[in-house]
Amino acid sequence: MKICRFIKGNEDVRIGLVTDNSTIIDLTSTGITTLQPLLEAEDGVARLQALAKNSLPRVPLSDLRLCAPVERQEVWAAGVTYLRSKTARMEESDFSASAYDRVYAAERPEIFFKSLPEKVVPTGEPVGIRRDARWNVPEPELALVINSHGKIVGHTIGNDMSSRDIEGENLLYLPQAKTYHRSCALGPWITLGTPEAAARDWKIKIEIQRNGESVFGGETSVGQIKRGFEELTCFLFRSQVFPHGAVLLTGTGIVPPDTFTLQERDVVTIEISGIGTLQNSVTMV
């Protein structure tokens, strides 16, 4: 089942149940006003299935604006989880090559902070590229939605925007390359109740359009992620507490060629087969 946050007109943010990718069931009248009770529930899917049988207001997707499917959760990210990602990082920096090679095979994964929830960009709004960077790329990723108890309860789509020239210059510049205004997009909603084995059959696709023409496209499989979802979650929660839960990006397996960099007004479309489509234009920040 898929749940979302949305705004209709000048109303406050509401929680919706996505029925067929074109209609939202408004859950407001049931007392559900945030994602939190559904993500923290023992069986949020069963609760939603019961609610879906009721006569509740339905809103066409075309009549509303989707918000990022995150409320008070911190957003973190795992790096170098695909072989392709390891190779790309080693190619971008002779200085740091051995570090990327080692972390791919190490017991401990690379995990870093990505975004505060209020800074996350929803589908339909622009992601950013840094003014002081020359080589900017999107990173299409599966994102794990984790509740406060460390349980993976859902999945969404993430775009981990990156300035590769800044990161490649020195590993210590990673926070500047990864964490800046409009550097993280999530959406369009959260898919609940999918076990890891099923999620690993999903396909991840990306297309970048410039002036209405495709300038890059790629595809990979969630199954190519080297580390298990529970493994990544366990490391995230080590010596950490997330009272509102967390979202964890799981790394990218699609890397544009070294000659490619994003430009303003490009449109980035990321699709994950079991979730939906996240689409953002590009702006300079």
N, C-alpha and C positions, 0 to 999 in steps of 0.2 A: 504494500500500500504506500501511497505517496502523500506527504503532508507539506504544506507551504505556509508562508507568511505573505499576506497581501494587503493592499490598500485599495479601496474603491472610493473614488471621489475625494472628499475632504475628511473621510472617516478615519478613525484610529486603525492601527495595524490589527488585522484579524488572522485567525488560523483557519486553514482550509484543507479539505480532503480532495485530492485530485482524482477525478473519476476516469476520464478518457483522454487526457492531455488537451482537452478543450473546455472543460467545465470544472468548476470548483464547488464543493459543498461547503457552505459557510457553517462552521461549528460554534459560532458565538452563542447561539441560543442554548447549547448544551452545557455552557459554563466553561468551555475550554477557550481561554483567552491568550495562552502562551504555549509554546512547544514543550516547555519543561515537564508538565505532568505526563505527557505522552512518552517522552524520552526516558523518564525515570520510572514509569510503570513496569510492573512485572511482565505484563503482556499487553503492550500498547496496541498491537495489531488486532488482537481479539476485541479490544474496546472499540477500535475504529470500525471493525466489521459490524459490530452491533449497532453503532451509531448510523452507519450507512443505510441501514434498513428503515430508519425513521424518515418522516417527511420533513426535510430540512431545506432551507433556501439554497438555490443553486445559482451560480454566477458564471457567465461565460468568461473565459480567460481574456477575451478581447476587451472586456469592460473593466478590467482591473490592472493594477501594477504589482508585479511580484517584488517582494523584498528579499534580501539575503536570508537564507534559512539558518540563521544564527542569532542568538539573543545575548546571552552573557558568557558564552563559551569562548575561551581563548582558542586561537588557531595556531597550530604548530605544523611542522613539516619534516618529513624524512627525506634524506637525500641519497643518491647513488644506490638506488634499490633495483635499477635495471642495468643490465650489462651495457646497453647503448648509452645510458647516462654516464656511467663510469668512463667509457671511452671518450665521450665528448668533453667531459671535464678534464681528462688528462691531456687532450689535444689543445684545449684552450690555454693551458698553463704549464710550461716546462717546470716552473718554480714549484708548483704544488702537485705535480703529477703523481708522485709516490704516495701522497696522502690519500688521494682518491682511490688509487689501486688498493691500498691497505684497508680502507674502511669498507670497501665492497665485500671483502672476504673476512673482515673481523667479526667477532662475536657481537660487539656493541655497534649498533647502527648510528649513522649521523642523524641527529634530531635537533632542530633549531626552532626558535620562536618565529612566527610569521606575521600575525596580525591580532590586534584587539578587535573584538566583535563589531564595535561601532565604525571601524574603518573598512570593513569588508564591502566590496562592490557587488551588487546583485546583477543578475542578467538584465541586459538592456541599458546599463549605464557604462560609461567609459572606464577602462583600465588605463594605468599610466606608464609612460616611459620617462626615464630620468633625463633631465636637460644636460647633465654632466656625463652622460654615458654615450658611447658610440655604437654599442652592440647590444640591442635589446631583443629578447625573445619571450614568447609565452611558453608555459610548461603545462600541458594538459594532464590532469591527475585525478585519480579516484581519491575521494576524501572520506575517511572514516568518521562517523558521528558517534561519539562515546559519551555515556552518561557519567554521573559523578562517582559511580561505583567501579568504573573502569570497564564497563560492559559495552561492546560494540552493538549499537541498536539500529544503525542505519548507515546509508551511504549517500553522498552527493558528489557533484562535479566541482573540481577546483582548477583555478588557473594561477599558478605560482609564477608570477611575472619576475623576470630576472635580467639583470644587467651583466652580461657575460664578460665584458671587458674589465669591469671593476672587480668581479670575483676572480678572474684569471690573473689579474695583476698581483693579488696577494690574498691568501685564504682568510687573513684577518679582516678583510673588507667584506666578508660574506654578509653581515647585517646590512651594510649599505647597498649591496647588490640585490638583496632579497626583501628588505623591509623598508618600504617608503610609501608615500601617499599613493593610494590606488594600486598597490602592488599585489593585492589578493582579491580574487573574485570567487564567489561560491553560488551555486544554484543549479537548476531553477528551484528545486525542492529537494526533500529528503525521501529516499526510498527505504521503507522499513521492512524488517523481517527476512532479509535475504542472507542465507548462510554463506560463509566464505567460499565453500566449494562451488556454489552457484555463481557467485559474483566473479569468480576467476574465469568464467566462460564469457564474460562481457567483453565487448570490443570498445576501444577508445579511438575516436577519430578527431582530427583537427583540420580545419580549412581556414586559410587566411586570404581575405579578398582585399584588393587595392583598386580603387576606381572601378569597382564592379567586376573585376577579373580575378581569378584565383592565382595567387603567387606562391602558395605553398600548401601542401596537403600531406597528411600522414596517418598511419593507423598502427595500432599495436593491440595487444591483448592484456587484460588485467592479470592473466595467468603467468605473464612474464616477470611479475614482481618476485624478486628473489626471496624476500622474507615473508613470514606468515603475518597475518593481520594481528593476531593475538600477541605475537612476539613484539611487534612494533608498539602495540598498546602497552604492553608490560613495561618496556623500557621508558615510555613516556611517563608512566605513572610511578616510576621508581623515585623515591624520595621527593615526591610531588603530591600536591592535593589540588583537585579541580572541583570545587564545590558546586559549580554550575555545569560540569562536564567540559568536554573539549572536542575540537575537530582536528583531525590529523591527516594532512596530505601525504600520499604514499609514494611520491616520486614520479618521474616522467620517463617514458620510453620512446618519446618522439622528439627528436632534436633537429631543427632546421639546419641547412648547410651553413658553414662558417661565413659564407658570403652574404647571408641573409640577416637583415635587421628590420624590426618593425618601424613603421612610419606613422605619423599622425593621420587619423581618419581611416587607417586599416580597420577591418572588421574580423575579429577572431571568433570562430564558431567551434565549440568543442561538444562532441556528442559521446555519451556512454550508453551503450545499448539498453542496459537495464534501468536507466534513470531518465534521460531526456537530453536537452540541449541547453548549453550555456553560451550566450552570445554577447560580446562586448565590442564596442568600437575602441579606438586607441587615441589617447590625448597626451600631450606633453605636460609633465609636472615638475 
